[in-house]
């Protein structure tokens, strides 16, 4: 058994899956130990630790919020599984395990945004709404900066301003989406769709591949996604 486990750990992806499984298990069964365990698993090896530190710290914030707001039930297990999957992606990007890192970077980026939006729309916004939305705004700035830095080679130093601009669009969209009586999941879906389109347009721009055809295609895709989300929503006052 020990020999089989040792052989399994020699495979980088198997080792990542085991780490993600351990983190998810602690989230579900031993909540108080989940964060220290995650820090240890992330820090070893020390290589490339700071490249995805923003994503990792956000994952820890999301994990703490999950533990404090949802104690049990199917949603807790589902959310813990989702967070463990994000942890797997972060480790894979950090340790350069994935081959097509651009694609996985997109997936990680969208999942972190989506998880943040789910938490935002799930919480009671009748109090401290402005401060909660500001928190999402700050997270969006950091996530956009990290994403653009890793997605575009030799990205210009003005990426900070670009991150602020994109985050401001998302922040304003949150206020508009919050007025729609479509439920927290579809609200998160709508916000995530916007982030996906904004990210794709920005990346194409800085890679020099943005043209009218891509712009029209992205806008058409966004319109279709919005219509699908609104059509499948259960509108409630």
N, C-alpha and C positions, 0 to 999 in steps of 0.2 A: 504493500500500500504506500509506504513512504517513498519507494523507488518510483512508483507511478506518479505520485504527486510531484516529485522532483523533476521527472521528465516533462510533466505538464507545464511546470513553471518555466521551463526553458523556452517555451513558445511565448513570444511577447504578447500576443493577443489573448492567449489563455490566462496569462498572468494578470492582464488588465481586467478580464472578466471576473477573475477570482477577487481582485481588489474591489471591484464594483459590487460584487455579491456580498462581500464582507461589510462594506459601507451600508448597503441597503438593509442587510440583516440587523446591524446595530441600530439603524433608524427605526426599524419596526419593533425589535425585541428589547433593545437596551438604549433608549433614546439619549440618556445623559452621556453616554460614551461615544456617540456617533461622531461628534466634531473632533475630539482628540484623535480618534482612530483615522478619520479622514485626513487630518493634518499629517500624521505619520506616513500614511500611504502615499500622499501627494509629494511629500518632501524627499522620498527615497525612490529613485536617485535624485540628487540635488540638481542635476543637469536641467537647464532650461526652466528653472522654477519660476522666474519672474515673467516669462513670456505670456503665461496665461493666468497670472496671479489674480487679475480682475475677475475673470470667470470663476476661479476657485472661491474667492472671497464672496462673490455673489451667491454661489451655490451654498456656502455655509449660512449666509443670511436667510436664504430660502428654506434651508433645512431647519433652522431655529424657528422661523415663522410657522412652518408646518407643525413642528413639535408643540408649539405653544397654542396654536389655533385649532388644530385637529388632533384629537387624542387617539381615536380608533375608528374602526369601520372600513368599508371597502374603499372610500375615497382616500383615506390615509394610506392604505396599502398601495393603491394605484399611484398616488403622489410620490410615495417613497420609492417605488419602482422607477418612476420617471426621473427622480433626482439621482438615483443610482446609475441610470443610463447616461445622464448628463456627466456624471463623474467619470464614467468609462470614456466618454468622448474627450473630456479634458485631459485625462491621463494619456490617451492615445495621441492627441495633438502635442502635448508637452514632451512626450518621450519619442516623438517622430516615428510612431509605429505604423500609422496609416500611410498608404501609398498616395491616394488622391486627396491630399490634405486640404486643397481648396474647397472641395465638395463638403468634406467633413467639417471644415471651418464654418461654412454656411449653415449646416445643420445645427452645430453647437450654438452659433449666434442666434438663430431663430428660436431654438428651444429655450435658451436662457431668457430671451425677451418674452416668449410665450408664458413661461412659468411666472415671470414677474407680473405680467398682465393678469394672469389667473388670480394670483394673490391679491393684486390691487382691486380687481372688480369683485372678488369674493368678500373682502373686508367691508365692514360697516362704514360707509362714506358720509353718513349723516353728521359726523363730527370729524374735525381735523382733515377735511377733504383737501384743502389747499396744501397743507404740509405733506400729506401722503402723495399727492400728485407731484410735489417738488422732489420727493424721494425717488419717484420713478424717473423724473427728469434727470436727476443726478446719475442714476444708474444707466440711463440711456446714453448720456455723454461718455461715460467710461466704457460701456460696451461697444459703442460705435468706434471709439478711438482704438480699442484693442483689435476689433475686427478689421478695420482699415489698415492698421499697421501690419497685421499678419497676412492680409489678403492681397496687398499691393506691394511689389518690390520697389524700394527706394521711394516710398510714399513721401510727399512733400511735408515740410515742417508745419504747414498750415492745417494739418489734420485735426488739430485741436479745435480750430474755428469751424471746420466742417462737421466735427462731432457735435459741437454746440448747435449748429444750424439744423442738423438732422434731428437731434434730440428735441429742439424747440417745436419742430413740426409734429413729432410724436406726442409731445406734451399737450399741444393745442388739440390734437385729434382725440386724446383721452377725455378732454372736457366735453367734446361733442358726442363721443360714443357713450359717455356716462349718462347722457340724456335719453338714450334709446332704451326702451323697456324690453330688451332681448335676452336677458339672462347673462350671468357672468362668463360662461364658456364662450358663447357667441360674441360677446363683447371682446374677449381676449382674442378670439379668432380674427375679428375685424382689425384689431390693432396689430396683430402679428402679420396679417396680409400687407398692411401698410409698410411695416418695417422691411418685409421681404422685397417689396417693389423699390423702396428707397435705397436699400443696400445694393440691389442689382443694378440700378441706374447709376449709382455712385461708382461702383466698381468698373462698370463698362466705360464710364467717363474717364477715369484715371488710367485705364488700360488702352485708351484711344480707340475703343471699339464701339462707342456710342454713335448711333445714327438715327435717322427718322424711323426706319423700319423697327428698330429695337424699342424706341420710345413708344410708338403706336402699339406694338405687341405687348409691352409691359402695361400700358394703360388699359388695353383691352382685357388682359388677364386680370388686372385689379378689378375692373368693372364686373367681370364674370364672378370673381370670388365674392365681391360685395353682394351681388344679387343672390348668389347661392346661400350665403350666410344669413341674409335678411329673409330669404324665402323659407329657410328651414328653422327660423326662430319662432319661439312661442311668445308672441307679443302679449305683454301683461301690463296693466296700469301701475 
